């Protein structure tokens, strides 16, 4: 058979060659006749042999030599130009018209036979003489259905135009109908769950649509979507111009935030950046911190750590590590679960906040799948005081199309099976599909994940790809509402005065004069009392009122002389200078410019970002050397005892202090400790103890009070300085300047307390 095919191929080639030769001969003969047609006619030579009849070629007329065709082309171009001009004029005229009474937007749903690309669909709409500039968004909410977003003023015109071409509109289509969910994995879900999922997918489509709507129509569309409840307040602010964001009404119900961010060395040298994403967070989670025991971050946020592991005996930083920072303004109690040194606990940090159990994980890339499976299975899904569990962190797992990533790995397949087996909700899939959490020059991926065991009310997720933070991992925030029935922490704000001003002579004298003026009525307090103190009830009221008025007199005197400190500054207020803040802001600006640039501008801003990054690091290192040199000079110039005291204080602050806490809150922990101490010291464990009855004394005591004014003055002078105040906010630095005015009032107060066996409770 092969031989026969070879012979046929050779014959075909021979025939093709013969035809090619004949074609060349005919072409040469035709060219020769054209050249000789302009010369005198030679004598006719007859040939009896057969010859080919070659037809005369009829040259095709050029379209530019046809006046009618040129005229038609010019008219067509003129009509198109006139049509575009009219559209631009109409668009400009709409700006100069009063606001429409029919404000808002509307989606018009049309049937379609196939899911063609959006560009081809716009071309076909253009062929129907539909103005594409009035079509703001096109997407496919369901099979064989296409949605067109238009302004309400254009909706009726578009309807009538489509009906001219016999296009039937789908007015009864509902994009939130659970029946449009075609994914088989939703088949077993309840009708309510399917409705929620359909609404969630519709909201995601609305967020994607805003990325393709041109400005300034985009701003109006974003407000309309927000009014319909299709996008969150955070998404609305992201799509509004920066000058208008602060003018929006504060009606966003999202008030709890949980942040997750991975490695950055920068926070070892500065306090939290002055960014709203950090200040508004309730808790902040850091993974891959490399922090070694017992080091801490220099911040006034409360912090808990799963410390890293030393790679070398003399290493200053380790590997792995997870940290939890709690905002001082957090409304709910945070209880950290301390763990032992078992191998599995080095990869997680667990805590509760309100009624939520949170596990933050860092699973290194080199970890084998068996250990990963053991870590996941060791996580508690609930406790006796919680009903929701959140699992987050850096998993170093590629989940592929489930979260919108372009790749998968074996760990990702393991986590997918674990999620499906335990009915875990993956919030990256629902709220941030296809948004990368790790971005580097090698590529981008989605490896920082948020999961939960139950639905979260009013959930919203944001990935801050606009922040550099000197890390390839992007800040990921999850916000949601907490049940209003969960009790919040009682707020007892500590009052702080600027006591440094009392060192000034004028302020010191003003403090004395003001307190002397306010303390005069307290000296005659007994004479001004309306009722006689002849029983304990009246005595208790008298003591409490005298104590409250005395404290208020001190507060007012301090307010008028030195003033209160309105905000608490971080421990790095002396380290972080304006120059460092400017360098930090410039680095973030260059990063945002690089993110938005195209072409050669992208290279230009990337180089500027790298320069700004290196400049900030150099300034931080320089500032660290300066502060260290200043500290050493102070230690050398001060007295030996003061230097030793300061070094001891530094060492003491690095020591881990044991604390007693329960998930129910600090009051519950205090009650348990009080009950335990009461049981311990009650004497019930002692044997053969003779009990004596103590007679209740007759009040008031007739024994003279053992306190004198000199004793009170001596006690005030003996009080230590620079100590934290109690519930009354008072320190020794406030009492010493007015001790001679304070002693008579305290003498009278102590005398009443001694006589009636009672001390103030407020």
C-alpha positions as CSV (number, residue, x, y, z in Angstrom):
1,X,0.0,0.0,0.0
2,X,2.9,2.3,0.8
3,X,4.4,1.6,-2.7
4,X,1.1,2.5,-4.4
5,X,0.8,5.8,-2.5
6,X,4.4,6.6,-3.4
7,X,3.7,6.1,-7.1
8,X,0.5,8.2,-6.9
9,X,2.5,11.0,-5.2
10,X,5.2,10.9,-7.9
11,X,2.6,11.1,-10.7
12,X,0.8,14.1,-9.0
13,X,4.1,15.9,-8.6
14,X,4.9,15.3,-12.4
15,X,1.5,16.6,-13.4
16,X,1.9,19.7,-11.1
17,X,5.3,20.4,-12.7
18,X,3.8,20.1,-16.2
19,X,1.0,22.5,-15.4
20,X,3.4,25.0,-13.9
21,X,5.5,25.0,-17.1
22,X,2.4,25.5,-19.2
23,X,1.3,28.4,-17.0
24,X,4.7,30.1,-17.4
25,X,4.6,29.7,-21.2
26,X,1.1,31.3,-21.4
27,X,2.2,34.2,-19.2
28,X,5.2,34.9,-21.3
29,X,3.1,34.8,-24.5
30,X,0.6,37.2,-23.0
31,X,3.3,39.6,-21.9
32,X,4.9,39.5,-25.4
33,X,1.6,40.3,-27.1
34,X,1.1,43.3,-24.8
35,X,4.5,44.7,-25.7
36,X,4.0,44.2,-29.5
37,X,0.5,45.7,-29.5
38,X,1.9,49.3,-29.6
39,X,4.3,48.5,-32.6
40,X,3.4,48.4,-36.3
41,X,1.4,45.3,-37.3
42,X,3.8,42.7,-38.7
43,X,2.9,40.6,-41.7
44,X,0.3,38.0,-40.8
45,X,1.9,34.5,-40.8
46,X,-0.6,31.7,-41.0
47,X,0.1,28.6,-39.1
48,X,-1.6,25.4,-39.9
49,X,-0.7,24.0,-36.5
50,X,-3.1,24.2,-33.6
51,X,-2.8,27.1,-31.2
52,X,-4.2,28.3,-27.9
53,X,-7.1,30.8,-27.8
54,X,-5.9,33.3,-25.2
55,X,-8.7,35.6,-24.0
56,X,-8.0,39.3,-23.8
57,X,-7.7,40.4,-20.1
58,X,-10.3,42.9,-18.9
59,X,-8.5,45.2,-16.4
60,X,-10.5,45.9,-13.2
61,X,-11.5,49.5,-12.7
62,X,-10.0,51.0,-9.5
63,X,-12.7,52.1,-7.0
64,X,-11.0,55.5,-6.7
65,X,-11.6,56.0,-10.5
66,X,-15.4,55.4,-10.0
67,X,-17.0,58.8,-9.0
68,X,-20.2,57.1,-7.7
69,X,-18.4,54.7,-5.4
70,X,-16.1,57.5,-4.1
71,X,-19.2,59.6,-3.3
72,X,-20.9,56.7,-1.5
73,X,-17.7,56.1,0.6
74,X,-17.5,59.8,1.5
75,X,-21.2,59.9,2.5
76,X,-20.7,56.8,4.8
77,X,-17.7,58.3,6.5
78,X,-19.5,61.6,6.9
79,X,-22.5,59.9,8.4
80,X,-20.3,58.0,11.0
81,X,-18.5,61.2,11.9
82,X,-21.8,63.0,12.3
83,X,-23.2,60.2,14.4
84,X,-20.2,60.3,16.8
85,X,-20.3,64.0,16.9
86,X,-24.0,63.9,17.9
87,X,-23.3,61.3,20.6
88,X,-20.6,63.5,22.1
89,X,-22.9,66.5,22.0
90,X,-25.7,64.6,23.7
91,X,-23.2,63.4,26.4
92,X,-22.0,67.0,27.0
93,X,-25.6,68.3,27.1
94,X,-26.6,65.8,29.8
95,X,-24.0,67.4,32.1
96,X,-25.7,70.8,31.7
97,X,-29.2,69.5,32.4
98,X,-30.9,69.4,35.9
99,X,-30.7,66.2,37.8
100,X,-33.1,63.5,36.6
101,X,-36.1,62.7,38.7
102,X,-35.5,59.1,37.7
103,X,-32.2,58.6,39.4
104,X,-30.6,55.2,39.6
105,X,-29.5,52.3,37.4
106,X,-31.2,49.2,36.2
107,X,-30.1,45.8,34.8
108,X,-31.9,44.7,31.6
109,X,-31.7,41.0,31.1
110,X,-31.7,39.5,27.5
111,X,-31.7,36.0,26.2
112,X,-28.6,34.8,24.3
113,X,-27.8,31.6,22.4
114,X,-24.1,31.5,23.3
115,X,-21.7,33.0,25.8
116,X,-19.7,35.1,23.4
117,X,-16.9,37.4,24.6
118,X,-18.0,40.9,25.8
119,X,-16.2,42.6,23.0
120,X,-18.0,40.6,20.3
121,X,-21.3,41.3,22.1
122,X,-20.7,45.0,22.1
123,X,-19.9,44.8,18.3
124,X,-23.2,43.2,17.7
125,X,-25.0,45.8,19.8
126,X,-23.3,48.5,17.7
127,X,-24.7,46.8,14.5
128,X,-28.1,47.3,16.0
129,X,-27.4,51.0,16.3
130,X,-27.3,50.8,20.1
131,X,-25.0,53.4,21.8
132,X,-22.4,51.4,23.7
133,X,-21.5,54.4,25.8
134,X,-24.9,54.1,27.5
135,X,-24.2,50.4,28.3
136,X,-22.2,50.6,31.5
137,X,-21.7,46.9,32.3
138,X,-22.3,43.6,30.6
139,X,-22.0,40.2,32.3
140,X,-23.6,36.8,32.2
141,X,-25.5,36.0,35.5
142,X,-26.8,32.7,34.2
143,X,-26.7,30.3,31.3
144,X,-28.2,31.9,28.1
145,X,-28.8,35.2,29.9
146,X,-26.9,38.5,29.5
147,X,-27.3,41.5,31.8
148,X,-26.9,45.1,30.6
149,X,-26.5,47.9,33.1
150,X,-28.0,51.2,32.0
151,X,-29.2,54.4,33.6
152,X,-32.9,54.6,34.3
153,X,-33.3,57.4,31.8
154,X,-32.0,55.2,29.0
155,X,-33.8,52.0,30.0
156,X,-37.1,52.7,28.1
157,X,-35.3,53.9,25.0
158,X,-33.2,50.7,25.0
159,X,-36.3,48.5,25.5
160,X,-38.1,50.1,22.5
161,X,-35.0,49.8,20.3
162,X,-34.6,46.1,21.1
163,X,-38.3,45.4,20.5
164,X,-37.9,46.8,17.0
165,X,-35.6,43.8,16.3
166,X,-38.0,41.4,18.0
167,X,-35.7,40.8,21.0
168,X,-37.7,39.5,24.0
169,X,-36.7,40.8,27.4
170,X,-36.5,38.7,30.5
171,X,-38.2,41.0,32.9
172,X,-38.9,38.1,35.4
173,X,-35.3,37.1,35.8
174,X,-33.9,37.3,39.4
175,X,-30.1,37.2,39.7
176,X,-30.5,36.1,43.4
177,X,-32.7,33.2,42.6
178,X,-31.3,30.0,44.1
179,X,-32.3,28.1,41.0
180,X,-29.4,29.8,39.0
181,X,-26.8,28.0,41.1
182,X,-25.6,25.3,38.6
183,X,-22.6,24.0,40.6
184,X,-23.2,20.4,41.7
185,X,-21.6,21.1,45.1
186,X,-24.6,23.2,46.1
187,X,-27.1,20.5,45.3
188,X,-27.5,19.3,48.9
189,X,-27.7,22.8,50.4
190,X,-31.0,24.0,51.9
191,X,-33.1,26.6,50.1
192,X,-32.0,29.3,52.5
193,X,-28.3,28.5,52.1
194,X,-28.7,28.5,48.3
195,X,-30.4,31.9,48.5
196,X,-27.6,33.3,50.5
197,X,-25.0,31.9,48.1
198,X,-26.8,33.3,45.1
199,X,-26.9,36.7,46.7
200,X,-23.3,36.4,47.6
201,X,-22.3,35.6,44.0
202,X,-24.5,38.5,42.8
203,X,-22.6,40.9,45.2
204,X,-19.3,39.6,43.9
205,X,-20.4,40.4,40.3
206,X,-21.3,43.9,41.3
207,X,-17.9,44.4,42.9
208,X,-16.2,43.2,39.7
209,X,-18.5,45.4,37.6
210,X,-17.3,48.6,39.3
211,X,-13.7,47.9,38.1
212,X,-14.8,48.3,34.5
213,X,-17.2,51.3,34.8
214,X,-15.7,54.6,33.7
215,X,-15.5,57.6,36.0
216,X,-17.4,59.7,37.0
217,X,-20.3,57.3,36.3
218,X,-18.5,54.8,38.5
219,X,-19.1,56.9,41.6
220,X,-22.9,57.1,41.1
221,X,-23.0,53.4,40.3
222,X,-21.1,52.6,43.5
223,X,-23.5,54.6,45.6
224,X,-26.5,52.9,43.9
225,X,-25.0,49.4,44.6
226,X,-24.4,50.4,48.2
227,X,-27.9,51.6,48.6
228,X,-29.2,48.3,47.3
229,X,-27.0,46.4,49.7
230,X,-24.9,44.8,47.0
231,X,-21.5,46.1,48.2
232,X,-20.1,47.0,51.6
233,X,-19.2,50.4,52.9
234,X,-15.5,49.5,52.5
235,X,-16.0,48.7,48.8
236,X,-17.9,52.0,48.4
237,X,-15.1,54.0,49.9
238,X,-12.5,52.2,47.7
239,X,-14.4,53.3,44.6
240,X,-15.0,56.9,45.6
241,X,-12.5,59.7,45.2
242,X,-10.4,60.3,48.2
243,X,-11.8,63.8,48.8
244,X,-15.3,62.4,49.3
245,X,-14.6,59.3,51.4
246,X,-14.8,61.2,54.7
247,X,-18.1,62.7,53.8
248,X,-20.0,59.5,53.6
249,X,-22.4,58.6,56.4
250,X,-21.0,56.3,59.1
251,X,-23.7,53.6,58.8
252,X,-21.5,50.6,58.0
253,X,-22.4,47.8,60.4
254,X,-19.0,46.2,60.3
255,X,-17.3,47.0,63.5
256,X,-15.1,44.0,64.3
257,X,-11.9,43.3,62.4
258,X,-9.4,40.6,62.4
259,X,-6.1,41.2,60.6
260,X,-3.6,38.7,59.2
261,X,-0.3,39.8,57.9
262,X,3.0,37.9,57.3
263,X,6.6,38.6,57.7
264,X,8.1,42.1,58.0
265,X,11.2,43.1,59.9
266,X,10.1,46.7,59.9
267,X,7.8,46.4,63.0
268,X,10.8,45.4,65.1
269,X,12.0,49.0,64.7
270,X,8.8,51.0,64.8
271,X,5.3,51.1,66.3
272,X,2.3,50.2,64.2
273,X,2.1,52.5,61.1
274,X,-0.3,55.3,61.1
275,X,-2.8,53.6,58.9
276,X,-6.5,53.3,59.5
277,X,-6.3,49.6,58.6
278,X,-4.3,49.0,61.8
279,X,-5.9,51.5,64.2
280,X,-9.4,50.3,63.6
281,X,-8.5,46.6,64.0
282,X,-9.6,44.8,67.2
283,X,-6.7,42.2,66.9
284,X,-3.7,41.9,64.6
285,X,-2.1,38.6,63.8
286,X,1.5,38.3,62.5
287,X,2.9,35.1,61.1
288,X,6.5,34.1,60.5
289,X,7.7,36.7,63.1
290,X,11.1,35.1,63.8
291,X,10.7,36.4,67.4
292,X,12.6,34.6,70.1
293,X,11.6,34.2,73.8
294,X,11.3,36.5,75.8
295,X,11.4,39.4,73.3
296,X,8.4,41.6,72.6
297,X,7.4,44.3,70.2
298,X,7.8,47.9,71.3
299,X,4.1,48.8,71.3
300,X,1.4,49.6,73.8
301,X,-0.9,46.9,72.3
302,X,-1.3,43.8,74.5
303,X,0.7,41.0,72.9
304,X,0.9,37.2,73.0
305,X,3.4,35.0,71.1
306,X,4.1,31.6,69.9
307,X,7.8,32.2,69.8
308,X,10.1,31.1,67.0
309,X,12.7,28.4,67.1
310,X,16.4,29.1,67.3
311,X,18.3,27.9,64.2
312,X,21.7,28.4,65.9
313,X,22.7,28.7,69.5
314,X,23.8,32.3,69.2
315,X,21.1,33.4,66.8
316,X,19.3,36.7,67.4
317,X,16.3,35.7,65.5
318,X,14.7,32.3,64.8
319,X,12.3,30.8,62.3
320,X,8.5,30.5,62.3
321,X,6.6,32.2,65.0
322,X,3.1,33.7,65.4
323,X,2.1,36.8,67.3
324,X,-1.2,38.3,68.5
325,X,-1.6,42.0,69.2
326,X,-4.7,43.2,70.9
327,X,-5.9,46.8,70.4
328,X,-6.2,48.7,73.7
329,X,-9.6,49.9,72.5
330,X,-10.9,46.4,71.8
331,X,-14.4,46.0,73.3
332,X,-14.2,42.3,74.1
333,X,-12.2,40.2,76.4
334,X,-9.3,38.2,74.7
335,X,-8.2,35.0,76.3
336,X,-5.0,33.4,75.1
337,X,-4.6,29.7,75.4
338,X,-1.1,29.0,76.6
339,X,0.4,25.8,75.1
340,X,3.1,23.4,76.0
341,X,6.2,22.8,74.0
342,X,4.8,19.9,72.0
343,X,5.9,19.8,68.3
344,X,2.4,20.5,66.9
345,X,1.9,23.6,69.1
346,X,4.8,25.5,67.5
347,X,2.7,26.1,64.4
348,X,-0.4,27.7,65.9
349,X,-1.6,30.4,68.3
350,X,-5.1,30.0,69.7
351,X,-7.3,32.5,71.6
352,X,-10.9,33.5,72.2
353,X,-12.6,36.8,71.7
354,X,-16.3,37.3,72.7
355,X,-17.9,33.9,71.7
356,X,-15.4,33.1,68.9
357,X,-12.4,30.7,69.0
358,X,-9.6,31.7,66.6
359,X,-6.6,29.6,65.5
360,X,-3.8,31.3,63.6
361,X,-1.4,29.0,61.8
362,X,1.9,29.3,60.1
363,X,2.7,26.1,58.2
364,X,6.3,26.4,56.7
365,X,6.8,25.3,53.1
366,X,9.2,22.5,54.1
367,X,6.6,20.8,56.4
368,X,5.5,17.4,55.2
369,X,1.8,16.6,54.5
370,X,1.5,14.1,57.4
371,X,2.5,16.8,60.0
372,X,0.2,19.3,58.3
373,X,-2.7,16.8,58.6
374,X,-1.9,16.3,62.3
375,X,-1.9,20.1,62.9
376,X,-5.2,20.6,61.2
377,X,-6.8,17.6,63.1
378,X,-5.5,18.9,66.4
379,X,-7.5,22.2,66.2
380,X,-10.5,22.5,68.4
381,X,-13.7,23.4,66.5
382,X,-15.5,24.7,69.6
383,X,-15.3,25.1,73.4
384,X,-17.9,25.4,76.1
385,X,-17.9,29.2,75.8
386,X,-17.7,29.6,72.0
387,X,-20.0,28.7,69.1
388,X,-17.9,29.8,66.1
389,X,-14.3,28.9,65.1
390,X,-12.1,30.9,62.7
391,X,-9.0,29.4,61.2
392,X,-6.6,31.7,59.5
393,X,-2.9,32.2,58.7
394,X,-0.2,31.4,56.2
395,X,-0.8,27.9,55.0
396,X,1.7,27.9,52.1
397,X,-0.9,25.9,50.1
398,X,-2.1,26.4,46.6
399,X,-5.8,25.6,46.3
400,X,-6.2,26.3,42.6
401,X,-9.5,27.3,41.0
402,X,-11.4,27.1,44.3
403,X,-9.9,30.4,45.4
404,X,-9.0,31.7,41.9
405,X,-5.4,30.7,42.0
406,X,-3.7,29.5,38.9
407,X,-1.9,26.5,40.5
408,X,-2.3,23.7,43.0
409,X,0.1,21.6,45.1
410,X,-0.2,18.5,47.2
411,X,-0.7,20.5,50.4
412,X,-3.5,22.4,48.8
413,X,-5.3,19.2,47.8
414,X,-4.9,18.0,51.4
415,X,-6.4,21.2,52.8
416,X,-9.3,21.0,50.3
417,X,-10.2,17.5,51.4
418,X,-10.0,18.6,55.0
419,X,-12.3,21.6,54.3
420,X,-14.8,19.4,52.6
421,X,-14.7,16.7,55.3
422,X,-15.3,19.2,58.1
423,X,-17.8,21.5,56.3
424,X,-15.5,24.5,56.6
425,X,-16.4,27.8,54.9
426,X,-13.5,29.3,52.9
427,X,-13.9,33.1,53.0
428,X,-11.2,33.8,50.3
429,X,-13.5,31.9,47.9
430,X,-16.6,33.9,48.9
431,X,-15.4,37.4,49.5
432,X,-12.0,37.7,47.7
433,X,-12.1,35.3,44.8
434,X,-9.0,35.6,42.6
435,X,-7.3,38.2,44.8
436,X,-3.6,37.3,45.5
437,X,-2.3,37.5,49.0
438,X,1.4,36.9,48.1
439,X,3.0,39.0,45.4
440,X,6.6,38.7,44.4
441,X,8.7,38.9,41.2
442,X,8.6,35.1,41.0
443,X,4.8,35.1,40.8
444,X,1.7,35.6,42.8
445,X,-0.4,33.2,44.8
446,X,-3.2,32.9,47.3
447,X,-1.7,31.2,50.4
448,X,-3.0,33.4,53.3
449,X,-6.5,32.1,54.0
450,X,-9.5,32.7,56.3
451,X,-11.9,29.9,57.2
452,X,-14.7,29.4,59.7
453,X,-17.0,26.6,60.9
454,X,-20.2,28.7,60.7
455,X,-21.5,31.7,58.8
456,X,-20.3,35.2,59.9
457,X,-22.9,38.0,60.1
458,X,-22.1,40.9,57.8
459,X,-18.8,39.6,56.8
460,X,-16.4,41.6,54.6
461,X,-12.9,40.8,53.4
462,X,-10.2,43.1,52.1
463,X,-6.7,42.4,50.8
464,X,-4.6,45.5,50.9
465,X,-2.6,45.1,47.7
466,X,-1.9,48.9,47.8
467,X,0.3,48.6,50.8
468,X,4.0,47.5,50.5
469,X,4.8,47.1,54.2
470,X,8.2,45.7,53.1
471,X,6.7,42.3,52.7
472,X,5.6,40.0,49.8
473,X,2.6,39.0,51.9
474,X,-0.3,41.4,51.7
475,X,-2.4,42.5,54.7
476,X,-5.7,40.5,54.8
477,X,-8.5,41.8,56.9
478,X,-11.8,40.1,57.8
479,X,-14.6,42.1,59.4
480,X,-17.9,40.9,60.7
481,X,-20.5,41.6,63.4
482,X,-20.6,40.1,66.8
483,X,-23.9,39.2,68.5
484,X,-25.1,42.2,70.5
485,X,-25.9,40.0,73.5
486,X,-22.2,39.3,74.1
487,X,-21.2,41.5,77.0
488,X,-18.5,44.1,76.4
489,X,-15.6,45.0,78.7
490,X,-16.4,47.7,81.2
491,X,-14.5,50.9,80.3
492,X,-12.5,52.5,83.1
493,X,-10.4,55.0,81.2
494,X,-7.4,56.1,83.2
495,X,-7.1,59.9,83.6
496,X,-3.6,61.1,82.9
497,X,-2.3,64.7,83.6
498,X,0.8,66.4,82.2
499,X,2.6,66.3,85.5
500,X,5.8,67.5,83.9
501,X,4.3,71.0,83.9
502,X,4.2,71.1,87.7
503,X,8.0,71.5,87.6
504,X,7.4,75.0,86.3
505,X,7.1,77.5,89.1
506,X,4.1,79.3,87.7
507,X,2.2,76.1,87.1
508,X,3.2,74.9,90.6
509,X,1.9,78.0,92.3
510,X,-1.3,77.9,90.2
511,X,-1.9,74.4,91.4
512,X,-1.5,75.4,95.0
513,X,-3.8,78.4,94.7
514,X,-6.5,76.5,92.9
515,X,-6.5,73.6,95.4
516,X,-6.5,76.0,98.4
517,X,-9.5,77.7,96.9
518,X,-11.4,74.4,96.4
519,X,-10.4,72.9,99.7
520,X,-11.8,75.7,101.9
521,X,-15.3,74.3,101.9
522,X,-14.0,70.8,102.7
523,X,-12.5,72.1,106.0
524,X,-16.0,73.2,107.2
525,X,-17.6,70.0,105.8
526,X,-18.9,68.9,109.2
527,X,-20.6,72.1,110.0
528,X,-22.3,72.3,106.5
529,X,-23.7,68.8,106.8
530,X,-27.6,68.9,106.9
531,X,-28.2,65.9,109.1
532,X,-26.6,64.7,112.4
533,X,-24.2,61.7,112.1
534,X,-25.7,59.4,114.8
535,X,-26.0,56.1,112.9
536,X,-23.9,54.1,110.5
537,X,-26.0,54.8,107.4
538,X,-25.5,58.6,107.7
539,X,-21.8,58.0,108.5
540,X,-21.3,56.0,105.3
541,X,-22.9,58.6,103.1
542,X,-20.9,61.3,104.8
543,X,-17.5,59.5,104.3
544,X,-18.3,58.7,100.6
545,X,-19.3,62.2,99.8
546,X,-16.3,63.8,101.5
547,X,-14.0,61.4,99.7
548,X,-15.6,62.1,96.3
549,X,-15.5,65.9,96.8
550,X,-11.8,65.7,97.9
551,X,-10.8,63.7,94.8
552,X,-12.8,66.1,92.5
553,X,-11.0,69.1,94.0
554,X,-7.6,67.6,93.1
555,X,-8.9,66.7,89.6
556,X,-10.1,70.2,89.0
557,X,-6.9,71.8,90.3
558,X,-4.8,69.6,88.0
559,X,-7.1,70.3,85.0
560,X,-6.7,74.1,85.5
561,X,-2.9,74.1,86.2
562,X,-1.3,71.4,84.0
563,X,-4.1,69.9,81.9
564,X,-4.9,66.3,80.9
565,X,-3.1,64.2,78.3
566,X,-5.7,63.6,75.6
567,X,-4.1,60.5,74.0
568,X,-1.7,57.8,74.9
569,X,1.5,57.8,72.9
570,X,3.4,54.6,72.1
571,X,6.7,53.5,73.6
572,X,8.5,54.5,70.4
573,X,7.4,58.2,70.4
574,X,11.0,59.3,70.8
575,X,12.3,56.8,68.3
576,X,10.0,57.4,65.3
577,X,10.8,60.8,64.0
578,X,9.0,63.0,61.4
579,X,11.9,62.1,59.0
580,X,11.2,58.4,59.3
581,X,7.5,59.0,58.8
582,X,8.1,60.9,55.6
583,X,10.4,58.1,54.3
584,X,7.7,55.6,55.2
585,X,5.0,57.5,53.4
586,X,7.2,58.1,50.4
587,X,7.9,54.4,50.1
588,X,4.2,53.5,50.2
589,X,3.5,56.2,47.6
590,X,6.1,54.8,45.2
591,X,4.6,51.4,45.7
592,X,1.1,52.6,44.8
593,X,2.5,54.5,41.8
594,X,4.3,51.3,40.6
595,X,1.1,49.3,41.0
596,X,-0.9,51.7,38.8
597,X,1.9,52.4,36.2
598,X,2.1,50.9,32.7
599,X,5.0,50.3,30.3
600,X,8.3,52.0,31.0
601,X,6.7,54.0,33.8
602,X,6.3,50.7,35.7
603,X,10.1,50.2,35.7
604,X,10.7,53.8,36.6
605,X,8.5,53.6,39.7
606,X,9.8,50.2,40.7
607,X,13.3,51.6,40.9
608,X,12.1,54.6,42.9
609,X,10.3,52.2,45.3
610,X,13.4,50.1,45.8
611,X,15.4,53.3,46.5
612,X,12.8,54.5,49.0
613,X,12.8,51.1,50.6
614,X,16.6,51.1,51.0
615,X,16.4,54.7,52.3
616,X,13.9,53.9,55.0
617,X,15.9,50.9,56.2
618,X,19.1,53.0,56.3
619,X,17.3,55.7,58.3
620,X,16.0,53.1,60.8
621,X,19.4,51.6,61.3
622,X,20.9,55.0,61.7
623,X,18.2,56.0,64.2
624,X,18.8,52.8,66.2
625,X,22.5,53.6,66.4
626,X,21.8,57.2,67.6
627,X,19.3,56.1,70.3
628,X,21.7,53.4,71.5
629,X,24.6,55.9,71.7
630,X,22.4,58.3,73.6
631,X,21.3,55.6,76.0
632,X,24.9,54.6,76.7
633,X,25.9,58.2,77.4
634,X,23.0,58.6,79.8
635,X,24.1,55.5,81.7
636,X,27.6,56.7,81.9
637,X,26.7,60.2,83.0
638,X,24.1,59.2,85.6
639,X,24.7,57.9,89.1
640,X,25.6,54.2,89.5
641,X,22.4,53.4,91.4
642,X,20.2,55.0,88.8
643,X,21.9,53.2,86.0
644,X,21.6,49.8,87.8
645,X,17.9,50.6,88.5
646,X,17.2,51.3,84.8
647,X,19.0,48.2,83.7
648,X,17.0,46.1,86.3
649,X,13.8,47.6,85.0
650,X,14.7,46.7,81.4
651,X,15.4,43.1,82.5
652,X,12.2,42.9,84.5
653,X,10.1,44.0,81.5
654,X,11.6,41.2,79.5
655,X,10.5,38.7,82.0
656,X,7.3,36.8,81.3
657,X,4.8,37.6,84.1
658,X,2.3,34.9,85.0
659,X,-1.3,36.0,84.7
660,X,-4.6,34.3,85.5
661,X,-7.3,34.6,82.9
662,X,-10.5,32.8,81.9
663,X,-12.5,32.9,78.7
664,X,-15.5,34.4,80.5
665,X,-13.6,37.7,81.2
666,X,-11.5,39.4,83.9
667,X,-14.3,39.7,86.4
668,X,-14.9,36.0,86.3
669,X,-11.2,35.4,86.9
670,X,-11.1,37.8,89.8
671,X,-14.1,36.0,91.4
672,X,-12.5,32.6,91.0
673,X,-9.3,33.9,92.6
674,X,-11.2,35.6,95.5
675,X,-13.1,32.4,96.1
676,X,-9.9,30.4,96.1
677,X,-8.2,32.7,98.6
678,X,-11.3,32.8,100.8
679,X,-11.3,29.0,100.9
680,X,-7.6,28.8,101.5
681,X,-7.4,31.2,104.4
682,X,-10.8,30.4,106.0
683,X,-9.2,28.0,108.4
684,X,-11.4,25.0,107.3
685,X,-8.3,22.9,106.7
686,X,-7.0,23.4,110.2
687,X,-7.8,20.8,112.9
688,X,-8.6,21.3,116.5
689,X,-8.9,25.1,116.3
690,X,-10.8,26.7,119.1
691,X,-13.2,29.4,117.8
692,X,-13.8,32.5,119.9
693,X,-16.9,34.7,119.5
694,X,-16.1,38.3,118.9
695,X,-18.5,40.8,120.2
696,X,-19.7,43.4,117.7
697,X,-18.3,46.8,118.9
698,X,-20.6,49.7,119.6
699,X,-20.1,52.4,117.0
700,X,-18.8,55.0,117.0
701,X,-15.6,54.0,118.8
702,X,-14.9,56.0,121.8
703,X,-11.1,55.2,121.5
704,X,-9.2,58.2,120.2
705,X,-8.0,58.0,116.6
706,X,-4.3,57.0,116.4
707,X,-3.6,59.2,113.4
708,X,-2.2,62.7,113.6
709,X,-1.6,65.3,111.0
710,X,2.2,64.9,111.3
711,X,1.7,61.1,110.6
712,X,-0.2,61.9,107.5
713,X,2.4,64.4,106.2
714,X,5.2,61.9,106.9
715,X,3.2,59.2,105.1
716,X,2.7,61.4,102.0
717,X,6.5,62.2,101.9
718,X,7.3,58.5,102.2
719,X,5.2,57.4,99.2
720,X,7.2,56.2,96.2
721,X,7.1,58.2,93.0
722,X,6.5,57.1,89.4
723,X,4.1,54.4,90.4
724,X,0.8,53.5,88.6
725,X,-2.2,55.0,90.3
726,X,-5.2,53.1,91.7
727,X,-8.8,53.5,90.9
728,X,-8.8,57.1,92.0
729,X,-6.1,58.1,89.3
730,X,-4.0,59.8,92.0
731,X,-0.2,59.6,92.3
732,X,2.3,60.8,94.9
733,X,3.5,63.6,92.5
734,X,0.0,65.1,92.8
735,X,-0.1,64.9,96.6
736,X,3.3,66.1,97.7
737,X,2.9,69.8,96.5
738,X,-0.4,70.1,98.5
739,X,0.5,67.9,101.5
740,X,0.2,70.8,104.0
741,X,-3.3,71.6,102.6
742,X,-4.3,68.0,102.3
743,X,-3.4,66.8,105.8
744,X,-6.2,68.5,107.8
745,X,-8.8,67.2,105.4
746,X,-7.4,63.7,105.4
747,X,-7.2,63.8,109.2
748,X,-10.9,64.5,109.5
749,X,-11.7,61.8,106.9
750,X,-9.5,59.2,108.7
751,X,-11.1,60.1,112.0
752,X,-14.5,59.4,110.6
753,X,-13.4,56.1,109.1
754,X,-11.8,55.1,112.4
755,X,-14.9,56.0,114.4
756,X,-17.4,54.2,112.1
757,X,-15.1,51.3,111.0
758,X,-15.6,52.1,107.3
759,X,-13.4,53.0,104.3
760,X,-14.6,54.6,101.1
761,X,-15.6,52.2,98.4
762,X,-15.6,54.6,95.3
